[in-house]
């Protein structure tokens, strides 16, 4: 492949990094992307919900529908003076592209766009449909981004068959891990009520911290499921406990506990909520409990999309990739709920959300080759 073509990916990645799109700002990233997609025959729709710009771009309207999904927003930089290279300059040093979003995930977006341009140039009459679902709300509260676009598509009966999300999935070398699913995330906000009083007169008070402690111990020791061949066992973790007035001689009247489940496909959110309520009630607690379902688990089992992706990785990099469901949540969870097959494949995630985020130039060029091979295998 020519040096000119190789540089196309890096130049676009640099241009995206140079737009300071701290969530939910897009800062012109999607306009740049959309001009390039429109130039190769994509129909462009821009949807702005509250504070979030979203793009739905599609070429073709029949046959297998393959979608690239990603986000233009990035997390804040932190102390910019602590960066070796300015976070929004997109500088290149020693074969590495530096900047906020280089790995998560402007590099992937650049690889997707260039791969699609190359594919369409070679296969102007390709089979099926190609689309892009791009948001500026993935790093934020994720309520006005991908999920809203999916709702719109569902309302008009527009279905995606297969989707590749460009999240940085790789661990040690490009393509060594493909995410073929994600665990669900369920957060509980628990307030246990007691009676405030003086620590010297405990018989006149009711300490909610003492009352909730045995229940929390039971929750932390409960085996919720054993996982399966794709998912580890469901985990329960307490993330915050707040109680007391700050005074050392006052028994608090309430205690607040925040906890989270990362759960497999072996159990449902409803089942987890029911079991937690049962444990709390068995301990005789006076409580209020509010739940937030951050995302449901999804799994793309071996089949055409996963097989093609693994094959493309091996052809470009020479390594055998491992499908995994580890890590947090991603926007793939919204797309998968429609019945779409979803995988995640992107660069090495070692520096994401950190100072001095960076990505290998060679990895981005190879990622574009992998994406192009996937398109060839699915749509020719």
C-alpha positions in Angstrom: 0.0 0.0 0.0 1.4 3.4 -0.9 2.7 5.9 1.7 0.0 8.4 0.4 -2.8 6.0 1.3 -1.2 5.2 4.6 -1.0 8.9 5.5 -4.8 9.4 4.8 -5.7 7.6 8.0 -3.2 9.6 10.1 -4.1 13.0 8.6 -7.8 12.4 9.3 -7.1 11.2 12.8 -5.0 14.3 13.4 -7.7 16.6 12.1 -10.2 15.0 14.5 -7.9 15.3 17.5 -7.3 18.9 16.7 -11.1 19.6 17.2 -11.5 19.8 21.1 -14.7 17.8 21.4 -14.9 17.3 25.1 -18.2 15.6 25.8 -20.9 16.4 24.7 -19.3 18.9 22.3 -18.6 17.7 18.8 -16.5 20.7 17.8 -16.9 20.1 14.0 -15.8 16.5 13.9 -19.0 15.1 12.4 -19.1 17.9 9.8 -15.6 16.8 8.6 -16.6 13.2 8.6 -20.0 13.8 6.9 -18.4 15.8 4.0 -16.2 12.8 3.2 -19.0 10.3 3.5 -21.3 12.4 1.3 -18.6 12.6 -1.3 -18.7 8.8 -1.7 -22.5 8.5 -1.9 -23.8 8.4 1.6 -27.1 10.0 2.6 -26.4 12.1 5.7 -28.8 12.8 8.5 -27.8 14.9 11.4 -29.9 14.6 14.6 -29.4 17.1 17.5 -31.0 16.0 20.8 -30.8 18.5 23.7 -27.0 18.9 23.8 -25.8 16.1 21.5 -25.0 16.0 17.8 -25.5 12.6 16.2 -25.0 11.4 12.6 -26.8 8.7 10.8 -25.2 8.1 7.4 -26.1 5.3 5.0 -25.2 4.1 1.5 -27.6 1.6 0.0 -31.0 0.5 1.2 -31.1 -3.3 0.7 -29.3 -6.5 1.4 -27.0 -7.1 4.4 -26.8 -3.9 6.4 -23.4 -3.3 8.1 -22.8 -0.4 10.4 -19.7 1.3 11.8 -20.5 2.9 15.1 -18.4 5.4 17.1 -18.2 8.6 19.0 -16.5 12.0 18.5 -16.6 13.1 22.1 -13.6 12.7 24.4 -13.1 12.9 28.2 -11.5 16.0 29.7 -7.8 16.3 29.4 -7.0 17.0 33.1 -4.0 19.3 33.6 -2.9 20.1 30.1 0.5 21.3 31.4 1.2 17.7 32.6 1.0 16.3 29.0 4.2 15.7 27.1 2.5 17.0 24.0 -0.5 19.3 23.8 -3.6 17.2 24.0 -5.4 18.8 21.0 -2.4 19.2 18.7 -2.3 15.7 17.3 1.5 15.6 17.3 3.5 12.6 16.0 6.6 11.4 17.8 8.5 8.2 17.5 5.8 6.5 15.5 3.0 7.5 18.0 0.1 9.8 17.4 -0.5 11.8 20.6 -3.6 13.5 21.8 -6.9 13.2 23.6 -9.0 10.7 21.6 -6.1 9.2 19.7 -7.1 5.8 21.0 -10.6 6.5 22.2 -11.8 6.8 19.5 -10.9 9.3 16.9 -8.2 6.9 15.5 -10.8 4.3 15.0 -13.1 6.8 13.3 -10.4 7.8 10.9 -9.7 4.2 10.1 -13.4 3.5 9.5 -13.8 6.4 7.1 -10.7 5.7 5.1 -11.4 2.0 4.9 -14.9 2.8 3.6 -13.5 5.2 1.0 -11.1 2.7 -0.3 -13.7 -0.1 -0.4 -16.2 2.1 -2.3 -13.6 3.1 -4.7 -12.7 -0.5 -5.5 -16.3 -1.8 -5.2 -18.6 1.0 -6.4 -21.4 -1.6 -6.9 -20.9 -3.4 -3.7 -23.7 -5.6 -2.2 -25.8 -4.6 0.7 -25.7 -1.3 2.8 -23.0 0.5 4.8 -23.9 3.0 7.5 -22.3 5.1 10.2 -23.8 5.8 13.6 -21.8 8.5 15.3 -22.5 10.4 18.5 -20.9 13.0 20.7 -22.5 11.6 23.9 -20.7 8.3 24.6 -18.3 9.6 27.3 -21.1 11.6 29.0 -24.5 10.5 30.4 -25.3 8.6 27.1 -28.9 9.6 27.1 -29.1 11.9 23.9 -26.7 9.9 21.7 -26.7 6.4 20.2 -29.8 5.3 22.2 -31.9 8.2 20.7 -30.8 7.4 17.2 -31.6 3.7 17.7 -35.1 4.7 18.9 -35.5 6.8 15.8 -34.4 3.9 13.5 -36.6 1.4 15.3 -39.6 3.8 15.0 -39.2 3.8 11.2 -38.4 0.1 10.9 -34.8 0.6 9.8 -32.8 -2.4 11.0 -29.0 -2.9 11.3 -27.9 -6.5 10.7 -24.3 -6.3 11.9 -22.4 -3.5 13.7 -18.7 -2.9 14.4 -18.0 -0.4 17.2 -14.6 1.1 17.1 -13.9 1.1 20.9 -10.3 0.4 21.8 -10.5 -3.4 22.5 -6.9 -4.4 22.0 -4.8 -5.2 25.0 -1.1 -5.8 24.1 -1.1 -5.7 20.3 -3.6 -4.6 17.7 -6.4 -7.1 17.3 -5.4 -9.5 20.1 -8.9 -9.0 21.7 -12.3 -8.5 20.0 -15.2 -7.7 22.3 -18.1 -9.9 21.2 -20.3 -8.9 24.1 -20.5 -6.8 27.3 -21.8 -7.4 30.8 -24.8 -5.6 32.0 -24.6 -2.8 34.6 -27.1 -2.2 37.3 -26.7 0.4 40.0 -28.6 0.5 43.3 -29.0 3.7 45.5 -30.0 2.4 49.0 -31.0 4.6 51.9 -31.5 2.8 55.2 -33.4 4.6 57.9 -32.8 4.6 61.6 -33.1 7.1 64.5 -30.6 9.8 65.3 -29.3 10.0 68.8 -26.4 10.4 71.2 -23.8 7.7 71.1 -23.9 7.5 75.0 -27.6 6.6 74.9 -27.9 4.0 72.1 -31.2 2.6 73.6 -32.8 5.9 72.6 -31.5 5.7 69.0 -31.5 3.2 66.2 -28.2 3.0 64.3 -28.8 2.3 60.6 -25.1 1.6 59.9 -25.2 -1.3 62.4 -28.5 -2.5 60.9 -27.4 -2.5 57.3 -23.9 -4.0 57.8 -25.1 -7.7 58.0 -27.2 -7.2 54.9 -24.3 -5.8 53.0 -22.1 -8.7 54.1 -24.7 -11.1 52.8 -25.0 -9.2 49.5 -21.2 -9.3 49.1 -21.0 -13.0 49.8 -24.0 -14.1 47.6 -23.3 -16.1 44.5 -25.6 -14.6 41.9 -24.6 -17.0 39.1 -21.6 -18.9 37.8 -21.3 -17.1 34.5 -20.9 -19.2 31.3 -18.3 -19.8 28.6 -18.5 -16.2 27.5 -19.1 -14.3 30.7 -17.6 -14.3 34.2 -19.9 -14.7 37.2 -22.0 -11.7 38.1 -20.2 -9.4 40.5 -21.6 -7.1 43.3 -19.5 -4.2 44.4 -20.2 -1.4 47.0 -18.9 1.9 45.7 -20.0 4.5 48.2 -21.2 4.6 51.8 -22.2 7.8 53.4 -23.6 8.3 57.0 -23.3 10.5 60.0 -23.3 14.2 60.8 -19.5 14.5 61.1 -19.7 14.6 64.8 -18.2 11.8 66.8 -21.0 11.6 69.4 -24.0 11.4 67.1 -25.6 8.2 65.9 -26.8 8.9 62.4 -30.5 8.8 61.3 -29.8 7.4 57.9 -27.0 5.8 55.9 -26.7 5.8 52.1 -25.1 3.0 50.2 -24.4 2.9 46.4 -23.6 -0.5 44.8 -23.3 -1.9 41.3 -23.8 -5.2 39.6 -21.9 -6.2 36.5 -24.0 -9.1 35.4 -23.9 -11.9 32.8 -26.6 -13.2 30.5 -27.3 -15.9 33.2 -29.4 -13.5 35.2 -31.7 -10.6 34.5 -31.9 -7.1 36.0 -35.3 -8.0 37.4 -34.0 -11.1 39.1 -31.2 -9.2 40.7 -33.5 -6.5 42.0 -35.9 -9.1 43.4 -33.1 -11.0 45.2 -31.7 -7.8 46.7 -35.1 -6.7 48.0 -35.6 -10.2 49.5 -32.3 -10.0 51.4 -33.0 -6.4 52.7 -36.4 -7.4 53.9 -35.1 -10.5 55.6 -32.9 -8.2 57.7 -35.8 -6.2 58.8 -34.6 -2.9 57.3 -36.6 0.3 56.9 -35.2 1.4 53.5 -35.7 3.1 50.2 -34.0 1.7 47.1 -33.8 3.2 43.6 -32.4 1.4 40.7 -30.7 2.5 37.5 -30.2 0.0 34.6 -27.1 1.4 32.9 -27.0 -1.3 30.3 -28.2 -4.8 29.6 -25.7 -7.6 28.7 -25.3 -8.6 25.1 -23.5 -11.4 23.3 -22.6 -12.0 19.7 -22.0 -15.7 19.4 -19.7 -17.3 16.7 -21.2 -16.7 13.3 -20.5 -14.7 10.2 -19.6 -11.3 11.7 -17.3 -12.7 14.4 -15.8 -15.2 11.9 -15.1 -12.6 9.3 -13.6 -10.2 11.9 -11.2 -12.8 13.3 -10.2 -13.8 9.8 -9.5 -10.2 8.8 -7.4 -9.6 11.9 -5.3 -12.7 11.2 -4.8 -11.8 7.5 -3.5 -8.3 8.4 -1.6 -8.9 11.6 -0.8 -12.6 11.6 -2.2 -13.1 15.1 -5.2 -15.1 16.4 -7.6 -12.9 18.2 -9.5 -13.8 21.3 -13.2 -12.9 21.7 -14.0 -11.5 25.2 -16.8 -9.8 27.1 -14.6 -8.1 29.7 -14.5 -4.4 30.6 -17.2 -1.8 31.1 -20.2 -0.8 29.0 -20.3 0.7 25.5 -22.8 2.1 23.1 -22.9 -1.4 21.6 -25.5 -2.3 24.3 -28.1 0.0 22.7 -27.5 -1.4 19.2 -27.5 -5.0 20.3 -30.9 -4.7 21.9 -32.5 -4.4 18.5 -31.3 -7.9 17.6 -28.2 -6.7 15.7 -25.0 -8.6 15.9 -22.4 -6.4 17.5 -18.6 -6.6 18.0 -16.0 -4.1 19.1 -12.6 -3.8 17.6 -10.2 -0.9 18.0 -6.6 0.0 19.0 -4.7 -0.8 22.2 -6.5 0.7 25.2 -3.4 1.1 27.5 -3.6 5.0 27.5 -7.3 5.8 27.2 -8.6 8.5 29.5 -5.0 9.0 30.8 -2.6 11.9 30.4 -0.5 11.4 27.2 -3.1 9.3 25.4 -1.5 8.0 22.3 -1.8 5.3 19.6 0.7 3.7 17.2 0.6 5.1 13.6 1.2 1.6 12.2 -1.7 0.2 14.3 -4.1 2.8 12.9 -3.0 2.0 9.3 -3.4 -1.7 10.0 -6.8 -1.1 11.6 -8.0 0.6 8.4 -6.8 -2.5 6.5 -8.7 -4.8 8.9 -11.9 -2.7 8.5 -11.5 -2.7 4.7 -11.1 -6.5 4.7 -14.2 -6.9 6.8 -16.2 -4.9 4.3 -14.8 -6.9 1.4 -15.7 -10.2 3.1 -19.3 -9.1 4.0 -20.3 -7.0 1.0 -18.6 -8.5 -2.1 
